[in-house]
Amino acid sequence: MKLSLPIFIKLLILHCLTVLCVSQDFDFFYFVQQWPGSYCDTKHSCCYPKTGKPASDFGIHGLWPDYKNGRYPENCNPDSELDESQISELTSTLQKEWPSLSCPSSNGYRFWSHEWEKHGTCAESELGQRDYFEAALKLKQKANLLQALKNAGIKPDDEFYDLDSIEEAIKGAVGFTPGLECNVDQSKNAQLFQVYLCVDTSVSAFIECPILPRGRCQSRVQFPKF
């Protein structure tokens, strides 16, 4: 049976939309927080936000949709630019909890826009723009990394700590094994840089990571001051 041209075109469009939806599907989120002392204590330039030096606390890096095979979708909807009005009521909280340390100094919007366009657009089936940033802020409240580490006697004092102790302290507080990423400062010291926690696709709960990122960590790492 031959299909009329209009019906054929509709079926073709439907097929393309289906493929697009499948390509934007994902298995879980990485919720990533970074330590500002390590970010600034490398060869990379570091500029404080226009609002001033951030608090000595972990800051959000992003909420990233990921696949269980280690790959991840990105830039899923080039037409979905971040609408500043969508997050206007969250701006002051974002500046505190999700500060930008990249140069030149900024109010944070460039950083948040990048994170939305690269990662957030791949989760639009679950989260709108405001929802995406609200979800990340709520996750940070649930995972107070600095307090968890301090409770275990691990402080940002330039001293070196066992990586296993850092992992155990975070797991004890959150309930799941974190992924730890380190950087290397100019003195070749490995430093605690980023902490990855995994979240289900509804962004309602932390989960055990299907796959953990591979960081450049040694058995003992420095926790630098900030």
FENVENLIN-V17645 format. One record per residue. PHI is phi in degrees with one decimal (none if undefined). OMEGA is omega in whole degrees, 0 to 359 (none if undefined). BURIAL is + if it has 9 or more other C-alpha atoms within 8 Angstrom, else -. Layout:
BEGIN
phi=PHI omega=OMEGA burial=BURIAL
phi=PHI omega=OMEGA burial=BURIAL
END
This chain:
BEGIN
phi=none omega=180 burial=-
phi=-86.2 omega=177 burial=-
phi=-91.9 omega=175 burial=-
phi=-67.1 omega=185 burial=-
phi=-58.0 omega=180 burial=-
phi=-59.4 omega=180 burial=-
phi=-65.7 omega=179 burial=-
phi=-60.2 omega=181 burial=+
phi=-64.4 omega=179 burial=-
phi=-62.3 omega=179 burial=-
phi=-65.1 omega=179 burial=-
phi=-64.7 omega=179 burial=-
phi=-62.8 omega=180 burial=-
phi=-60.9 omega=179 burial=-
phi=-63.5 omega=181 burial=-
phi=-64.4 omega=179 burial=-
phi=-65.7 omega=178 burial=-
phi=-62.9 omega=179 burial=-
phi=-62.0 omega=180 burial=-
phi=-62.5 omega=181 burial=-
phi=-62.4 omega=179 burial=-
phi=-63.6 omega=183 burial=-
phi=-66.5 omega=181 burial=-
phi=-97.3 omega=178 burial=+
phi=-71.4 omega=179 burial=-
phi=-154.3 omega=187 burial=+
phi=-102.9 omega=182 burial=+
phi=-167.9 omega=175 burial=+
phi=-111.2 omega=160 burial=+
phi=-93.7 omega=171 burial=+
phi=-103.8 omega=191 burial=+
phi=-115.3 omega=174 burial=+
phi=-118.7 omega=182 burial=+
phi=-123.9 omega=178 burial=+
phi=-91.3 omega=185 burial=+
phi=-64.2 omega=179 burial=+
phi=-61.9 omega=179 burial=+
phi=-77.2 omega=178 burial=+
phi=-59.3 omega=185 burial=+
phi=-81.9 omega=185 burial=+
phi=-97.3 omega=177 burial=+
phi=-128.1 omega=179 burial=+
phi=-73.2 omega=179 burial=-
phi=-74.5 omega=179 burial=-
phi=-70.2 omega=182 burial=-
phi=-134.3 omega=179 burial=+
phi=-126.6 omega=178 burial=+
phi=-69.3 omega=177 burial=+
phi=-61.2 omega=179 burial=+
phi=-64.9 omega=178 burial=-
phi=-82.3 omega=179 burial=-
phi=110.3 omega=181 burial=-
phi=-62.6 omega=179 burial=-
phi=-66.8 omega=176 burial=+
phi=-65.2 omega=177 burial=-
phi=-77.9 omega=184 burial=-
phi=-153.9 omega=174 burial=-
phi=-64.9 omega=177 burial=+
phi=-115.4 omega=178 burial=+
phi=-67.4 omega=169 burial=+
phi=-100.3 omega=179 burial=+
phi=179.8 omega=176 burial=+
phi=-124.2 omega=195 burial=+
phi=-116.3 omega=172 burial=+
phi=-64.4 omega=182 burial=+
phi=-141.8 omega=175 burial=+
phi=-103.4 omega=180 burial=+
phi=-69.3 omega=180 burial=+
phi=-86.8 omega=178 burial=-
phi=94.3 omega=177 burial=-
phi=-94.0 omega=180 burial=-
phi=-151.4 omega=176 burial=-
phi=-80.6 omega=177 burial=+
phi=-153.8 omega=178 burial=-
phi=47.9 omega=187 burial=+
phi=-76.1 omega=181 burial=+
phi=-143.2 omega=182 burial=-
phi=-58.4 omega=181 burial=-
phi=-83.3 omega=184 burial=-
phi=-96.6 omega=176 burial=-
phi=-79.0 omega=181 burial=-
phi=-66.6 omega=178 burial=+
phi=-93.1 omega=186 burial=-
phi=-58.2 omega=181 burial=-
phi=-65.9 omega=180 burial=-
phi=-68.6 omega=184 burial=+
phi=-118.7 omega=184 burial=+
phi=-58.1 omega=181 burial=-
phi=-74.0 omega=181 burial=-
phi=-100.5 omega=190 burial=-
phi=-54.4 omega=183 burial=-
phi=-63.8 omega=178 burial=-
phi=-70.9 omega=178 burial=-
phi=-62.9 omega=179 burial=+
phi=-63.5 omega=179 burial=+
phi=-83.3 omega=187 burial=+
phi=-96.2 omega=184 burial=+
phi=-134.3 omega=185 burial=+
phi=-76.6 omega=176 burial=+
phi=-98.7 omega=178 burial=+
phi=-112.4 omega=180 burial=+
phi=-78.7 omega=179 burial=+
phi=-101.1 omega=358 burial=-
phi=-73.2 omega=179 burial=-
phi=-56.2 omega=183 burial=+
phi=-145.1 omega=177 burial=+
phi=-92.8 omega=176 burial=+
phi=101.0 omega=187 burial=+
phi=-62.6 omega=180 burial=-
phi=-61.7 omega=179 burial=-
phi=-65.1 omega=181 burial=-
phi=-64.3 omega=179 burial=-
phi=-62.8 omega=178 burial=+
phi=-61.1 omega=182 burial=-
phi=-64.2 omega=178 burial=+
phi=-64.8 omega=186 burial=+
phi=-69.0 omega=181 burial=+
phi=-80.3 omega=187 burial=+
phi=-112.0 omega=185 burial=+
phi=-61.1 omega=181 burial=+
phi=-64.1 omega=180 burial=+
phi=-86.9 omega=178 burial=+
phi=-124.4 omega=183 burial=+
phi=-64.6 omega=176 burial=+
phi=-68.4 omega=180 burial=-
phi=-111.7 omega=189 burial=-
phi=-136.4 omega=169 burial=+
phi=-78.2 omega=185 burial=-
phi=-61.2 omega=180 burial=+
phi=-63.5 omega=181 burial=+
phi=-58.7 omega=182 burial=-
phi=-59.6 omega=182 burial=+
phi=-74.0 omega=176 burial=+
phi=-62.9 omega=180 burial=+
phi=-61.9 omega=180 burial=+
phi=-64.2 omega=179 burial=+
phi=-63.7 omega=179 burial=+
phi=-67.0 omega=179 burial=-
phi=-64.8 omega=179 burial=+
phi=-65.4 omega=177 burial=+
phi=-64.3 omega=180 burial=-
phi=-71.9 omega=184 burial=-
phi=-116.3 omega=178 burial=-
phi=-84.8 omega=187 burial=-
phi=-63.6 omega=183 burial=-
phi=-62.4 omega=179 burial=+
phi=-65.9 omega=179 burial=-
phi=-60.2 omega=180 burial=+
phi=-71.0 omega=179 burial=+
phi=-62.5 omega=178 burial=+
phi=-62.2 omega=179 burial=-
phi=-97.8 omega=179 burial=-
phi=79.3 omega=181 burial=-
phi=-105.9 omega=187 burial=+
phi=-125.0 omega=177 burial=+
phi=-78.0 omega=186 burial=+
phi=-126.8 omega=181 burial=-
phi=73.1 omega=179 burial=-
phi=-84.2 omega=180 burial=+
phi=-104.0 omega=182 burial=-
phi=-131.7 omega=177 burial=+
phi=-65.0 omega=179 burial=+
phi=-60.6 omega=179 burial=+
phi=-62.0 omega=180 burial=-
phi=-68.5 omega=178 burial=-
phi=-64.3 omega=180 burial=+
phi=-62.1 omega=181 burial=+
phi=-65.1 omega=181 burial=+
phi=-64.7 omega=180 burial=+
phi=-70.2 omega=179 burial=+
phi=-62.4 omega=180 burial=+
phi=-64.2 omega=182 burial=-
phi=-84.9 omega=185 burial=-
phi=-93.9 omega=180 burial=+
phi=102.0 omega=182 burial=-
phi=-139.9 omega=183 burial=+
phi=-70.5 omega=178 burial=+
phi=-86.3 omega=168 burial=+
phi=-96.8 omega=182 burial=+
phi=-113.6 omega=178 burial=+
phi=-121.6 omega=180 burial=+
phi=-119.0 omega=170 burial=+
phi=-119.3 omega=181 burial=+
phi=-127.6 omega=181 burial=+
phi=-83.7 omega=184 burial=+
phi=-66.9 omega=177 burial=-
phi=-92.9 omega=179 burial=-
phi=69.8 omega=176 burial=-
phi=-86.1 omega=174 burial=+
phi=-76.6 omega=183 burial=+
phi=-124.6 omega=174 burial=+
phi=-65.0 omega=186 burial=+
phi=-116.0 omega=184 burial=+
phi=-130.5 omega=178 burial=+
phi=-120.5 omega=180 burial=+
phi=-105.2 omega=171 burial=+
phi=-120.6 omega=183 burial=+
phi=-101.5 omega=186 burial=+
phi=-132.8 omega=179 burial=+
phi=-69.9 omega=187 burial=+
phi=-68.5 omega=177 burial=+
phi=-88.9 omega=180 burial=-
phi=56.9 omega=182 burial=+
phi=-105.8 omega=184 burial=-
phi=-157.9 omega=172 burial=-
phi=-73.5 omega=179 burial=+
phi=-136.9 omega=173 burial=+
phi=-70.7 omega=184 burial=-
phi=-67.2 omega=174 burial=+
phi=-62.1 omega=178 burial=-
phi=-151.3 omega=182 burial=-
phi=-101.2 omega=178 burial=-
phi=-67.0 omega=178 burial=-
phi=-96.6 omega=179 burial=-
phi=-101.1 omega=180 burial=-
phi=-87.0 omega=184 burial=-
phi=-103.3 omega=173 burial=+
phi=-99.6 omega=183 burial=-
phi=-68.3 omega=174 burial=-
phi=-127.4 omega=183 burial=+
phi=-131.5 omega=180 burial=+
phi=-85.6 omega=174 burial=+
phi=-113.8 omega=189 burial=+
phi=-71.4 omega=175 burial=+
phi=-68.9 omega=173 burial=-
phi=-143.1 omega=none burial=-
END
